[in-house]
Each structure stands twice: as structure tokens, then as C-alpha cells.
Amino acid sequence: MVVSGFIPYVVALKVTTTPYATVETTSVPYEGVQTLTQQSLTTESNQVYSISSYTINCSNYVYQYASLNSGENVQVTFTASDTVDAYLLSSEAYSSYNGGTTNNYDSALIGQSSGTFGFNVAVSDTYYLVIYNPHTGLFCIGGEKVAIYSAVGTASFQTTVNYQVTTTETLYSVSTYTTTLTSTTTKTCTVGWLQAAISSC
């Protein structure tokens, strides 16, 4: 016997859900600024002696003094109309100087009408620039007088200078993001009526 409208088969749907993760990395550029402090040695100088347009009579001398510090380098440059004896004397040496020639000096230039001389200061003290006219003559008549056109002394020293150096470079900020997603799978099965009742596809 056949029953009208009876469907011996059914359609079954099977849905499967599977989680999975995605990883996303982003890189954002930015400027990195770095400042460094560095040091360097520089030389500074000061004028410590200055004589100009001065006439020295025979067997006389002219002098100037200055306080100098240990570590300084002193240089004197002079020009004159005739030969002279030029000295740099410590305070002790000058206290016993009475004119004329001397061997008790820190630096000297003897019998020259121009030139440069000097020394490195070992001990801080008052130092004297002495320019002596060695020429003699009765009442200094004639050419015994000597004109000092210029005599200039400088003291130089080294000092430490701090300065900053700034550098700029491109850096990157990296961020990582993890996202959990779901994968869904749908499966369609056509099975018999009895099989559908006892199992799934």
C-alpha cells in the first residue's frame, strides 16, 4: 500500500564553528632626538703688557708688571729704534734688579732691536717686563737713546668648553594586535528517513 505524499528522504544541515586568531602588526615612524654633551679644549689669550712710543735714555730701562698664572704661556713681541736687552723677571728677580744686564730671568732677548720671546709660567706670580737700553755715552748725547715703537705681551691658556650635539634619526613604534575570529562551515546532507532518525551526516 502506498501512502500519498510520503517523503522517504530528508535534508539535514550540519553547521561547524571553528575559532581562529589573526595577528596584525603596525609600524609607525617617528623622529628620535638625542642630545650629547661633549668637551673640547680651546686657547684663550689676554694682553698683559703694552708699551709704545716710549724713549729710553742710555743705561736706563722701562718696565711693566702683570699677574700671571701657572700654566699660562707668555709671549712678548717688540720693535725698537736700536738694540735693547728685554727680560721677563719674577717678582723675586725684579726685587734685586738695579738696571743693566742680568742672568736671573725667566726669559730674555739680548741685543736685538726687534723679536719675540717668552716662556711657560710654572708658578703663579707677578712678572715684570723690563726693556733696558745698554747704550752708554756722555749725557746720552747722540744716538744713545732708544725709542720703543711697540712692545706687546700676551698670556694664553687652555680652557675646557662644553657644547651640545643634537642628532635626529627616524625610529619606528611597532604595535601588534591579535584578533579572534570564527570560521563557520555549513554542510548539507540528504539522507533516508530512517537514517536521519538514528544518525547525523
C-alpha positions in Angstrom: 0.0 0.0 0.0 1.4 3.5 -0.9 0.6 6.5 1.2 0.1 9.6 -0.9 2.7 12.5 -0.1 5.1 10.4 1.9 8.7 11.6 1.5 11.1 8.9 2.3 14.2 11.3 2.4 15.1 14.4 4.5 17.7 17.1 4.1 19.9 17.6 7.1 22.2 20.7 7.7 25.4 20.3 9.7 27.0 23.6 11.0 30.6 23.5 12.2 32.1 26.6 14.0 36.0 26.8 14.3 37.7 29.7 16.1 41.0 31.1 14.8 43.2 34.1 15.5 44.7 36.8 13.3 47.8 38.8 14.2 48.3 42.3 12.7 51.4 44.4 13.2 51.6 48.1 12.6 54.8 50.2 12.3 54.5 54.0 12.9 57.6 56.2 12.2 58.7 59.0 14.5 61.7 61.2 15.0 64.1 60.3 17.7 66.2 63.2 19.1 69.3 62.6 21.1 71.4 65.3 22.8 75.0 64.6 23.8 77.3 66.9 25.8 80.9 66.9 24.5 84.1 68.7 25.6 86.9 70.4 23.7 90.0 72.4 24.5 90.2 76.0 23.3 93.0 78.5 23.7 92.2 82.0 25.1 94.6 84.9 25.4 94.8 88.2 27.2 97.1 91.2 26.6 99.2 91.7 29.7 101.9 94.1 28.6 101.7 97.1 26.3 104.5 99.8 25.8 104.5 102.1 22.8 106.1 105.4 21.7 108.5 105.4 24.6 112.1 106.7 24.6 114.7 105.1 26.9 117.7 107.1 27.8 121.1 105.5 27.8 121.7 103.0 30.7 118.1 103.3 31.7 115.1 100.9 31.5 111.4 100.8 31.3 109.2 98.2 32.9 105.6 96.9 33.3 104.3 94.1 35.5 101.4 91.7 35.4 100.0 88.9 37.5 100.4 85.6 35.6 99.0 82.2 36.5 100.6 78.8 36.4 100.0 77.0 33.1 99.9 80.2 31.0 102.2 80.8 28.1 103.6 84.4 27.8 104.9 85.8 24.6 106.4 89.4 24.1 107.0 91.0 20.8 108.8 94.3 20.5 110.3 96.7 17.9 112.8 99.5 18.8 115.0 102.0 17.0 118.2 100.3 18.2 119.2 97.2 20.1 118.0 96.7 23.6 118.0 93.9 26.3 114.5 92.7 27.1 113.7 90.5 30.1 110.8 88.8 31.8 111.6 88.6 35.5 109.8 87.1 38.5 108.9 89.3 41.5 111.9 88.0 43.3 114.3 88.5 40.4 113.0 92.0 39.9 113.4 92.9 43.6 117.2 92.5 43.2 117.4 94.1 39.7 119.1 97.5 39.6 119.4 98.0 35.9 122.0 96.7 33.5 122.3 93.1 32.3 121.2 90.2 34.4 121.3 86.4 34.2 118.5 86.0 36.7 115.4 85.9 34.4 112.7 83.6 33.1 113.1 84.6 29.5 115.2 87.2 27.7 116.2 88.6 24.3 119.5 90.3 24.4 121.0 92.8 22.0 118.1 92.9 19.5 116.1 95.7 18.0 113.1 93.5 17.4 111.9 90.0 18.1 109.7 87.7 20.2 110.5 85.8 23.4 108.5 84.2 26.2 108.1 81.2 28.5 105.6 78.9 30.1 104.6 80.1 33.6 105.4 77.4 36.2 104.5 79.4 39.3 101.7 82.0 39.7 103.4 85.3 40.4 103.8 88.9 39.4 106.2 89.0 36.4 108.0 92.1 35.1 108.7 93.0 31.5 111.9 95.0 31.6 113.5 96.7 28.5 117.0 98.0 29.1 118.9 100.4 26.9 122.5 99.2 27.1 124.0 102.1 25.1 126.2 104.5 27.0 127.5 108.0 26.3 128.2 111.3 27.9 124.9 112.8 28.9 123.3 110.4 26.3 124.3 112.8 23.5 123.9 111.4 20.0 122.3 108.1 19.2 122.4 106.5 22.7 118.7 107.0 23.2 116.4 104.2 22.0 112.8 104.6 21.0 110.5 101.7 21.8 108.0 101.7 19.0 105.9 98.8 20.4 106.2 96.1 23.0 103.1 93.9 23.4 102.9 90.8 25.7 100.1 88.2 25.7 99.3 85.4 28.1 97.5 82.4 26.6 95.9 79.4 28.3 93.8 76.4 27.5 90.3 76.0 28.9 87.7 73.3 28.5 84.5 74.2 26.7 81.3 72.1 27.0 79.0 72.0 24.0 75.9 70.0 23.0 75.5 67.9 19.8 71.9 67.0 18.8 71.2 64.2 16.4 67.9 63.2 14.8 67.0 59.8 13.4 63.9 58.1 12.2 62.7 55.4 14.7 59.6 53.1 14.5 57.0 52.3 17.0 55.8 48.7 16.5 52.4 47.5 17.8 50.9 44.0 17.5 47.2 43.3 17.6 45.6 39.8 18.0 42.0 39.3 16.9 40.0 36.1 17.5 37.6 35.2 14.6 35.2 32.3 13.9 35.1 30.2 10.8 31.6 28.7 10.2 31.1 25.7 7.9 27.6 24.5 6.8 27.2 21.0 5.3 24.0 19.8 3.6 23.2 16.1 3.6 20.4 14.2 2.0 19.7 11.0 4.0 17.0 8.4 4.3 14.2 8.9 6.7 15.2 6.1 9.0 18.9 7.0 8.8 18.1 10.6 9.7 16.4 9.4 12.8 19.4 7.5 14.1 22.4 9.4 12.9 23.7 12.7 11.5 25.6 13.3 8.4 
